[in-house]
Amino acid sequence: MKRERKTSFRGAIPAEAGIHFFKNLSGFPLEFTPYLIRGGKDTIQRQMNNISLTIDGKKIKAKEGDKILWVALKNGIYIPNLCAIQEKVQPSASCRLCFVEVEGENEPVVACTEPVREGMVINIRGKNALRLARTSAELLIASHPLDCGHCLKNRSCELQKIAKHLGIKLKTKRFRRLERNLPADKSSALFIYDPNKCVLCGKCVWVCQEKLGIGAIGFTRRGFKRMVSTFQDKPIGESTCGQCIECVKVCPVGSLAFKDKNFPSQKVAK
């Protein structure tokens, strides 16, 4: 009887086809797929190597494969962002605020998803990048309450910092205002949740669901009605929330804020 020959994937498919094959089946980020295909210890080693690049005229050393956003922030160069979480394997890239221009690229790129490369020259204040970032910021502001003077996160709000950095006013006239006027949830003994101030960055959802495995909150509804809520829209104080306050610590704006201003760390977590 003729023995059936088994075909191994190793060397049986072109690298390019293999990249798409593994990406489609496994969902692994593109930068990890060569390792899966080629047994690529060399590839992983290259990603650990130090490289040289330039950001806004500043010469920088970084690890190959690190994302532009984190390399810039680590070196004291601010790039606006709301949804970025360094621990997250696959960046959300949903706030669309971290656009930068890379020499040799035709269009601005998103800094939280773009890996650094040897010799890369990056301009964070390029005309096209700023135009896109300002539009994203103004769209967020158009549906954000502007009662900064009464907000518990006043002067520690990331949206205020972003507006100042991009040179735009909080009271923008470019877009028509669309406010939701939803009731604030004050049922927790420790913090307030105001859905009107939520910028849908997803940080609180990620820390509750993925990092802590609690799952007390999540995204619900679609389009303009999209919001963060509990199961069956119960008040937070009546939900499965354990009052760990980690969601409050990562909120970049005043949507989740401590009732007591002296309570630990209003600082935005990265």
C-alpha positions as CSV (number, residue, x, y, z in Angstrom):
1,M,0.0,0.0,0.0
2,K,1.3,3.4,-0.9
3,R,2.2,5.6,2.1
4,E,0.4,8.9,2.1
5,R,2.9,11.8,2.2
6,K,2.3,14.5,4.7
7,T,3.0,18.1,3.6
8,S,4.6,20.5,6.0
9,F,3.9,24.2,6.0
10,R,7.5,24.9,6.5
11,G,8.9,26.0,3.1
12,A,5.8,24.8,1.3
13,I,4.3,28.3,0.8
14,P,5.8,31.6,-0.2
15,A,6.5,34.0,2.7
16,E,4.0,36.6,1.4
17,A,1.2,34.1,1.1
18,G,2.1,32.7,4.5
19,I,1.9,36.1,6.1
20,H,-1.7,36.6,4.9
21,F,-2.6,32.9,5.6
22,F,-1.5,33.1,9.3
23,K,-2.9,36.6,9.8
24,N,-6.3,35.6,8.5
25,L,-6.5,32.4,10.5
26,S,-4.8,33.3,13.8
27,G,-5.5,37.0,14.0
28,F,-1.9,37.7,15.0
29,P,-0.6,41.2,14.3
30,L,1.4,41.3,11.1
31,E,4.7,41.9,12.9
32,F,4.4,38.4,14.6
33,T,3.5,36.4,11.6
34,P,7.0,35.9,10.1
35,Y,8.0,34.3,13.3
36,L,5.2,31.8,13.0
37,I,6.0,31.0,9.4
38,R,9.8,30.8,9.5
39,G,10.5,29.7,13.0
40,G,11.9,33.2,13.1
41,K,14.1,33.6,16.1
42,D,16.2,35.9,13.9
43,T,13.2,38.1,13.2
44,I,12.4,38.4,16.9
45,Q,16.0,39.2,17.6
46,R,16.0,42.0,15.0
47,Q,12.9,43.5,16.7
48,M,14.9,43.7,19.9
49,N,17.8,45.5,18.3
50,N,18.4,49.2,19.0
51,I,17.9,51.5,16.0
52,S,18.4,55.2,15.3
53,L,15.6,57.5,14.2
54,T,14.7,61.2,14.2
55,I,11.5,62.7,15.7
56,D,11.1,66.4,15.2
57,G,14.8,66.9,14.7
58,K,15.7,64.9,17.8
59,K,18.0,61.9,17.4
60,I,16.6,59.0,19.3
61,K,17.6,55.4,20.0
62,A,14.8,52.8,20.2
63,K,14.0,49.2,19.9
64,E,13.1,48.1,16.4
65,G,9.4,47.3,16.3
66,D,8.3,49.7,19.1
67,K,5.5,52.0,18.1
68,I,6.2,55.6,17.2
69,L,3.8,56.9,19.9
70,W,5.5,55.2,22.8
71,V,9.0,56.0,21.6
72,A,8.1,59.6,21.3
73,L,6.4,59.8,24.8
74,K,9.3,58.0,26.4
75,N,11.7,60.6,25.0
76,G,9.6,63.6,26.2
77,I,7.9,64.3,22.8
78,Y,4.2,64.7,23.2
79,I,1.8,63.2,20.6
80,P,-1.9,63.7,21.3
81,N,-3.8,60.4,22.2
82,L,-6.8,59.2,24.1
83,C,-7.2,55.5,23.4
84,A,-3.6,54.3,23.5
85,I,-2.7,51.6,26.1
86,Q,0.9,50.4,26.1
87,E,0.0,47.0,27.5
88,K,-2.6,46.3,24.8
89,V,-1.2,43.9,22.1
90,Q,-3.4,45.3,19.3
91,P,-3.9,49.1,19.5
92,S,-7.4,50.4,19.2
93,A,-6.4,53.4,17.0
94,S,-9.9,54.7,17.5
95,C,-9.4,58.3,18.7
96,R,-7.5,59.3,15.5
97,L,-5.5,61.9,17.2
98,C,-1.9,60.6,17.0
99,F,-1.3,61.3,13.3
100,V,2.3,62.0,12.3
101,E,4.2,62.4,9.1
102,V,7.0,60.0,8.1
103,E,9.6,60.9,5.5
104,G,8.9,58.8,2.4
105,E,5.2,58.1,3.1
106,N,2.6,59.8,1.0
107,E,0.0,60.1,3.8
108,P,0.2,60.7,7.6
109,V,0.3,57.5,9.7
110,V,-1.2,56.7,13.1
111,A,1.6,56.7,15.6
112,C,0.1,54.1,17.9
113,T,0.2,51.4,15.2
114,E,3.3,52.3,13.2
115,P,6.5,50.6,14.2
116,V,9.8,52.5,14.2
117,R,12.5,51.5,11.7
118,E,16.1,52.3,11.2
119,G,16.7,55.8,9.8
120,M,13.1,56.8,10.1
121,V,12.5,60.6,10.1
122,I,9.2,61.6,11.8
123,N,7.5,65.0,11.9
124,I,4.7,65.3,14.5
125,R,3.7,68.8,13.5
126,G,3.4,68.3,9.7
127,K,0.6,70.3,8.0
128,N,-1.4,67.2,7.0
129,A,-1.0,65.4,10.3
130,L,-2.1,68.4,12.2
131,R,-5.1,69.0,10.0
132,L,-6.3,65.4,10.6
133,A,-5.7,65.5,14.3
134,R,-7.4,68.9,14.7
135,T,-10.5,67.6,12.9
136,S,-10.7,64.6,15.1
137,A,-10.3,66.7,18.3
138,E,-12.9,69.2,17.2
139,L,-15.4,66.5,16.4
140,L,-14.9,65.1,20.0
141,I,-15.3,68.6,21.5
142,A,-18.5,69.2,19.5
143,S,-20.2,66.5,21.5
144,H,-18.4,67.1,24.8
145,P,-19.9,69.3,27.6
146,L,-17.9,72.4,28.1
147,D,-18.5,73.0,31.9
148,C,-14.8,72.8,32.6
149,G,-14.9,75.1,35.6
150,H,-17.3,72.7,37.4
151,C,-15.7,69.4,36.1
152,L,-13.9,67.2,38.7
153,K,-11.1,66.7,36.2
154,N,-10.5,70.4,35.3
155,R,-6.8,71.0,34.7
156,S,-6.1,67.3,34.7
157,C,-8.2,66.6,31.6
158,E,-6.4,65.1,28.6
159,L,-8.9,66.8,26.2
160,Q,-7.8,70.2,27.5
161,K,-4.2,69.3,27.0
162,I,-4.8,68.1,23.5
163,A,-6.7,71.2,22.5
164,K,-3.8,73.4,23.8
165,H,-1.2,71.3,22.0
166,L,-3.1,71.4,18.7
167,G,-3.9,75.1,19.0
168,I,-7.7,74.8,18.9
169,K,-10.4,76.3,21.1
170,L,-12.6,74.2,23.3
171,K,-15.6,76.2,22.1
172,T,-15.2,75.3,18.5
173,K,-17.5,76.8,15.9
174,R,-16.5,74.5,13.1
175,F,-19.0,71.8,13.9
176,R,-22.5,72.0,15.2
177,R,-22.8,70.9,18.8
178,L,-24.4,67.6,19.5
179,E,-24.9,67.0,23.2
180,R,-26.7,63.9,24.6
181,N,-27.9,65.3,28.0
182,L,-27.8,61.8,29.7
183,P,-28.2,61.5,33.5
184,A,-24.9,61.1,35.5
185,D,-24.6,57.9,37.5
186,K,-23.8,58.8,41.2
187,S,-24.7,55.4,42.6
188,S,-21.1,54.5,43.5
189,A,-19.8,55.6,46.9
190,L,-16.4,56.5,45.4
191,F,-16.9,58.0,41.9
192,I,-19.3,59.5,39.4
193,Y,-19.9,58.3,35.9
194,D,-21.0,61.0,33.5
195,P,-21.7,59.4,30.0
196,N,-22.0,62.8,28.5
197,K,-18.3,63.4,29.0
198,C,-17.2,60.0,27.7
199,V,-14.9,60.1,24.6
200,L,-15.3,56.4,23.9
201,C,-11.6,55.8,24.3
202,G,-12.3,52.3,25.7
203,K,-9.6,52.4,28.4
204,C,-12.1,51.7,31.3
205,V,-13.7,48.8,29.3
206,W,-10.3,47.3,28.6
207,V,-9.0,47.5,32.2
208,C,-12.3,46.1,33.5
209,Q,-12.7,43.3,31.0
210,E,-9.2,42.4,29.8
211,K,-6.8,43.3,32.5
212,L,-8.9,42.6,35.6
213,G,-11.3,40.1,34.1
214,I,-14.3,41.6,35.9
215,G,-16.5,42.6,33.0
216,A,-18.7,45.0,34.9
217,I,-18.8,47.5,32.1
218,G,-18.7,47.4,28.3
219,F,-19.8,49.2,25.2
220,T,-23.4,49.2,24.2
221,R,-25.6,50.7,21.4
222,R,-24.3,52.0,18.1
223,G,-23.5,55.3,16.3
224,F,-24.0,58.5,18.2
225,K,-25.9,56.5,21.0
226,R,-22.8,54.4,21.7
227,M,-21.8,54.5,25.3
228,V,-20.2,52.6,28.2
229,S,-22.7,50.9,30.5
230,T,-23.3,48.0,32.8
231,F,-25.3,44.8,32.1
232,Q,-28.9,45.8,31.6
233,D,-27.9,49.4,32.1
234,K,-28.0,49.0,35.9
235,P,-26.5,51.8,38.0
236,I,-22.8,51.1,38.7
237,G,-23.6,50.8,42.4
238,E,-26.0,48.0,41.7
239,S,-23.8,46.2,39.2
240,T,-21.0,43.6,39.5
241,C,-18.5,46.5,39.9
242,G,-16.3,45.8,42.9
243,Q,-15.3,49.5,43.3
244,C,-11.7,48.8,42.5
245,I,-11.5,52.3,40.9
246,E,-9.1,51.2,38.2
247,C,-11.5,52.4,35.6
248,V,-11.4,55.9,37.1
249,K,-7.6,56.0,37.1
250,V,-7.4,55.3,33.4
251,C,-10.2,57.7,32.3
252,P,-8.5,60.6,30.5
253,V,-11.4,63.0,30.9
254,G,-14.1,63.8,33.5
255,S,-16.4,60.9,32.6
256,L,-15.2,58.8,35.5
257,A,-14.1,61.0,38.4
258,F,-13.6,60.5,42.1
259,K,-16.2,62.2,44.3
260,D,-13.5,63.2,46.7
261,K,-10.8,65.3,45.0
262,N,-8.3,64.1,47.5
263,F,-8.8,60.4,46.7
264,P,-5.8,58.6,45.2
265,S,-4.5,59.5,41.7
266,Q,-6.5,61.5,39.4
267,K,-3.5,61.2,37.0
268,V,-4.1,59.7,33.6
269,A,-2.6,56.2,33.4
270,K,-0.8,55.3,30.2
